[in-house]
Amino acid sequence: MSNQRIYLPFAQGDRTLSLGLQPLRVEDWIEIDDQFVPYLQRKTELLETNYAEVFASLPETQSAQQEVLHLLIDHLLRYFPEQYDRTSATITVKATEQTWNIADFSQPLDLAGRLVQEDFCLMQPSDRGYSLAAASLCFPLRWRLLEKIGKPMMQIHDPVPNYGEQLGNPVDRLFDRLTVDRPVFRVNWSIVETPELYLGHQSHSNIAPSELSVDDLWVRVERQTLRRLEQSRWILFTIRTYRYPLTILKEQRDLAIDLRSIVQQLSPEMQIYKNLLPIRETLLSFLEAAIAPIV
């Protein structure tokens, strides 16, 4: 199993309010790495203890959900045959020794989310634009699925400063133009005070700013993919979460310079949205030290 990939998207500058889309090769759609088992174990825990927070669907979405599950299983058996066993009735994740009876899932997207490290959001076209119709979302970053299900993109992103003015229409156009044979992906980042993957309720750490150390800070990156489903014509949005200790930047001076520049230039509204204010001083102090020439 490969090592975890490193995505540090600061080099492109602050692209919070930029789509930053890149073409996605179909074979690169799903990423499996050496964090596979702990990610799937954490998903299992959340689905057992907090199901209503991490899975939701609207009525009459099962057909599109089934399309996603078929697409995913076909992909996994083609590109990761060593990781899965498939029978006519079941699918087994070898690394976790979990076997799922496919027919047991009245919500096929639920099973899809249990098979990989990615989260899945299924977007349905409507007269209000594309709305969130179903999701297996075990690793949200400071948003609650229950508050977003059924809402169109503009309302989902309402907390993002200037989203409506700068990104609302481009995102809607992208969704309209996305074709089955041309999936895309983008990467975004946050700095958080915990390696915990599930941050559905957490807006900020309980650690007082004066008690924060650099070892408490993590770079959290989301690799997001978008692809058009062939049969339903809905859009499948995947979110793969990565987290790295901030100290990874000790050996990446150029990236530390880029991140410092971004943090210094972010608007006050965006700093609040990204929850940077409580950690800003600790973060910038670390980056200054990482940038300082060795004498």
C-alpha positions as CSV (number, residue, x, y, z in Angstrom):
1,M,0.0,0.0,0.0
2,S,1.4,3.4,-1.0
3,N,2.4,6.1,1.5
4,Q,0.1,9.0,2.0
5,R,0.3,11.5,-0.7
6,I,1.4,15.1,0.2
7,Y,-0.8,17.9,-1.1
8,L,0.3,21.3,0.0
9,P,-1.6,23.7,-2.3
10,F,-0.1,27.0,-0.9
11,A,2.2,27.4,-3.9
12,Q,-0.6,28.5,-6.0
13,G,-1.4,31.4,-3.6
14,D,-4.7,31.9,-1.9
15,R,-7.3,30.1,-4.0
16,T,-10.0,30.0,-1.4
17,L,-12.3,31.9,-3.8
18,S,-11.0,30.2,-7.0
19,L,-12.2,27.0,-8.5
20,G,-8.6,25.9,-9.2
21,L,-9.9,22.9,-11.3
22,Q,-7.6,20.4,-12.9
23,P,-8.4,17.5,-15.2
24,L,-8.8,14.2,-13.4
25,R,-7.7,10.9,-14.9
26,V,-10.3,8.3,-14.1
27,E,-7.7,5.9,-12.8
28,D,-6.8,8.5,-10.2
29,W,-10.3,9.1,-8.9
30,I,-10.0,7.1,-5.7
31,E,-6.8,7.2,-3.6
32,I,-5.8,4.3,-1.2
33,D,-2.8,4.6,1.0
34,D,-1.2,3.5,4.2
35,Q,-3.9,5.4,6.2
36,F,-6.6,3.1,4.7
37,V,-7.3,1.0,7.8
38,P,-7.5,3.8,10.4
39,Y,-9.8,5.9,8.1
40,L,-12.2,3.0,7.5
41,Q,-12.2,2.1,11.2
42,R,-13.0,5.7,12.1
43,K,-15.9,5.7,9.5
44,T,-17.2,2.5,11.1
45,E,-17.2,4.1,14.5
46,L,-19.0,7.2,13.4
47,L,-21.6,5.2,11.4
48,E,-22.3,3.1,14.5
49,T,-22.4,5.9,17.0
50,N,-23.4,9.1,15.1
51,Y,-25.3,7.8,12.0
52,A,-27.7,10.8,11.6
53,E,-24.7,13.2,11.5
54,V,-22.7,11.4,8.9
55,F,-25.3,9.9,6.5
56,A,-28.4,11.6,5.0
57,S,-30.5,11.2,1.9
58,L,-33.6,12.6,0.4
59,P,-36.5,10.4,-0.8
60,E,-36.3,8.9,-4.3
61,T,-32.5,9.1,-4.5
62,Q,-31.8,5.4,-4.4
63,S,-31.4,4.9,-8.1
64,A,-28.7,7.5,-8.3
65,Q,-27.1,6.1,-5.2
66,Q,-27.1,2.7,-6.8
67,E,-25.4,4.1,-9.8
68,V,-22.6,5.5,-7.6
69,L,-22.2,2.2,-5.8
70,H,-21.9,0.3,-9.1
71,L,-19.5,2.8,-10.5
72,L,-17.3,2.7,-7.3
73,I,-17.2,-1.1,-7.1
74,D,-16.3,-1.5,-10.7
75,H,-13.6,1.0,-10.3
76,L,-12.2,-0.6,-7.1
77,L,-12.1,-4.1,-8.7
78,R,-10.4,-2.7,-11.8
79,Y,-7.7,-0.5,-10.1
80,F,-7.4,-2.1,-6.6
81,P,-8.2,-5.8,-7.1
82,E,-5.7,-6.7,-4.3
83,Q,-7.8,-4.8,-1.7
84,Y,-11.3,-6.2,-2.3
85,D,-13.1,-9.5,-2.8
86,R,-16.4,-9.5,-4.6
87,T,-19.0,-12.3,-4.8
88,S,-22.5,-12.1,-6.3
89,A,-23.9,-10.9,-3.0
90,T,-21.0,-9.4,-1.0
91,I,-18.0,-7.2,-1.1
92,T,-15.1,-7.6,1.3
93,V,-12.4,-5.1,2.3
94,K,-9.5,-7.3,2.9
95,A,-7.4,-4.9,5.0
96,T,-10.2,-4.5,7.6
97,E,-11.7,-8.0,7.1
98,Q,-15.2,-6.3,6.7
99,T,-17.6,-8.1,4.5
100,W,-20.8,-6.3,3.5
101,N,-23.9,-7.9,2.1
102,I,-24.8,-5.5,-0.7
103,A,-28.5,-6.2,-0.5
104,D,-28.6,-5.2,3.1
105,F,-28.2,-1.5,2.2
106,S,-31.4,0.3,1.3
107,Q,-29.2,3.3,1.0
108,P,-26.4,2.3,-1.5
109,L,-24.4,5.4,-0.9
110,D,-24.0,4.3,2.7
111,L,-22.1,1.2,1.6
112,A,-20.1,3.2,-0.9
113,G,-18.8,5.4,1.9
114,R,-17.7,2.3,3.9
115,L,-15.4,1.0,1.2
116,V,-12.9,3.9,0.7
117,Q,-11.3,6.8,2.5
118,E,-13.3,9.4,0.4
119,D,-16.6,10.9,1.5
120,F,-19.4,11.2,-1.1
121,C,-21.9,13.9,-1.8
122,L,-24.6,13.4,-4.5
123,M,-25.8,16.5,-6.2
124,Q,-29.2,16.6,-7.9
125,P,-30.1,19.1,-10.6
126,S,-33.2,21.1,-9.9
127,D,-34.8,24.5,-10.7
128,R,-32.7,26.0,-7.9
129,G,-29.5,24.7,-9.3
130,Y,-27.8,21.6,-7.9
131,S,-28.9,20.5,-4.5
132,L,-27.3,18.1,-2.0
133,A,-29.6,15.0,-2.3
134,A,-27.6,12.3,-0.4
135,A,-24.2,12.1,1.3
136,S,-21.9,9.8,3.2
137,L,-19.9,12.5,5.0
138,C,-17.8,11.1,7.9
139,F,-15.1,13.7,7.8
140,P,-16.7,17.1,7.5
141,L,-14.7,20.3,8.3
142,R,-16.9,22.4,10.5
143,W,-20.2,21.9,8.8
144,R,-23.1,19.6,9.6
145,L,-24.7,17.4,7.0
146,L,-28.1,17.7,8.6
147,E,-28.1,21.5,8.1
148,K,-27.1,21.2,4.4
149,I,-29.1,18.3,3.0
150,G,-31.6,19.3,0.4
151,K,-30.1,22.8,-0.1
152,P,-28.7,24.2,-3.3
153,M,-25.1,25.1,-3.7
154,M,-25.5,28.8,-3.1
155,Q,-27.2,28.1,0.3
156,I,-24.7,25.4,1.2
157,H,-21.8,27.8,0.8
158,D,-23.5,30.8,2.4
159,P,-21.0,30.9,5.2
160,V,-18.1,31.4,2.7
161,P,-17.3,35.1,2.5
162,N,-18.1,36.5,-1.0
163,Y,-19.0,33.1,-2.4
164,G,-22.2,34.3,-4.0
165,E,-20.5,37.3,-5.7
166,Q,-17.3,35.5,-6.8
167,L,-18.0,31.8,-7.1
168,G,-21.7,31.2,-7.2
169,N,-22.2,31.6,-11.0
170,P,-18.9,29.9,-12.0
171,V,-19.8,26.9,-9.9
172,D,-23.3,26.6,-11.4
173,R,-21.8,26.9,-14.9
174,L,-19.2,24.3,-14.1
175,F,-21.9,21.9,-12.9
176,D,-24.0,22.5,-16.1
177,R,-21.0,21.9,-18.4
178,L,-19.4,18.9,-16.6
179,T,-19.4,15.9,-18.9
180,V,-19.2,12.2,-18.1
181,D,-15.8,11.7,-19.8
182,R,-14.1,14.7,-18.2
183,P,-14.0,14.6,-14.5
184,V,-12.1,17.3,-12.6
185,F,-10.5,17.8,-9.2
186,R,-9.4,20.6,-6.9
187,V,-7.5,20.9,-3.6
188,N,-8.0,23.3,-0.7
189,W,-6.5,23.7,2.7
190,S,-7.1,24.7,6.3
191,I,-5.0,24.8,9.5
192,V,-6.7,23.1,12.4
193,E,-5.8,22.3,16.0
194,T,-6.4,18.5,15.9
195,P,-5.7,15.5,13.7
196,E,-9.3,14.3,14.3
197,L,-11.0,13.6,11.0
198,Y,-14.6,14.3,12.1
199,L,-15.0,18.0,12.8
200,G,-18.8,18.2,12.2
201,H,-19.5,20.4,15.3
202,Q,-16.2,21.9,16.0
203,S,-15.7,25.5,15.1
204,H,-12.4,25.9,17.1
205,S,-10.3,24.2,19.6
206,N,-10.8,24.3,23.4
207,I,-7.1,25.1,23.7
208,A,-6.5,28.7,24.7
209,P,-4.3,30.6,22.2
210,S,-1.7,31.2,24.9
211,E,-1.4,27.4,25.4
212,L,-1.1,26.5,21.7
213,S,2.1,25.1,20.5
214,V,3.1,24.3,16.9
215,D,2.8,20.6,17.7
216,D,-1.0,21.2,18.1
217,L,-1.4,22.5,14.6
218,W,-2.2,20.4,11.5
219,V,-2.5,21.2,7.8
220,R,-5.8,19.7,6.7
221,V,-6.3,19.3,3.0
222,E,-9.3,18.3,1.0
223,R,-8.9,16.7,-2.4
224,Q,-12.3,17.2,-4.1
225,T,-13.4,15.5,-7.3
226,L,-16.4,16.1,-9.5
227,R,-17.8,13.8,-12.1
228,R,-21.1,13.5,-14.1
229,L,-23.0,10.3,-13.6
230,E,-23.9,8.8,-17.0
231,Q,-27.4,7.4,-16.3
232,S,-28.9,9.9,-13.8
233,R,-26.9,12.9,-15.1
234,W,-26.5,13.9,-11.4
235,I,-23.1,15.0,-10.2
236,L,-20.9,13.1,-7.7
237,F,-18.7,15.1,-5.5
238,T,-16.0,13.3,-3.5
239,I,-13.9,14.7,-0.6
240,R,-10.7,13.0,0.4
241,T,-9.3,14.5,3.6
242,Y,-5.6,14.5,4.4
243,R,-3.9,15.9,7.5
244,Y,-0.2,16.5,8.1
245,P,1.5,18.0,11.1
246,L,2.3,21.7,10.5
247,T,6.0,20.8,11.2
248,I,6.1,19.2,7.8
249,L,6.9,22.7,6.6
250,K,10.1,22.9,8.5
251,E,11.8,21.3,5.5
252,Q,9.7,23.2,2.9
253,R,11.0,26.8,3.2
254,D,9.3,28.0,-0.1
255,L,6.0,26.6,1.0
256,A,6.3,28.2,4.4
257,I,6.9,31.5,2.6
258,D,3.9,31.0,0.5
259,L,1.7,30.1,3.5
260,R,2.9,33.1,5.5
261,S,2.1,35.4,2.6
262,I,-1.4,34.0,2.3
263,V,-2.2,34.2,6.0
264,Q,-0.9,37.8,6.2
265,Q,-3.1,38.8,3.2
266,L,-6.4,37.0,4.0
267,S,-9.3,39.4,4.7
268,P,-10.6,39.5,8.2
269,E,-13.8,37.8,7.1
270,M,-11.9,34.9,5.6
271,Q,-9.7,34.6,8.7
272,I,-12.8,34.2,10.7
273,Y,-14.3,31.7,8.3
274,K,-11.1,29.7,8.3
275,N,-10.9,29.9,12.1
276,L,-7.4,31.3,11.9
277,L,-7.7,34.1,14.5
278,P,-7.1,31.8,17.6
279,I,-4.1,30.2,16.0
280,R,-2.7,33.0,13.9
281,E,0.0,34.1,16.2
282,T,1.4,30.6,16.8
283,L,1.1,29.8,13.1
284,L,3.0,32.9,12.0
285,S,5.7,32.5,14.6
286,F,6.4,29.0,13.4
287,L,6.4,30.1,9.8
288,E,8.9,33.0,10.5
289,A,11.2,30.5,12.2
290,A,10.9,28.1,9.3
291,I,11.7,30.8,6.9
292,A,14.6,32.3,8.8
293,P,18.0,31.6,7.3
294,I,20.3,29.2,9.1
295,V,23.3,31.0,10.5
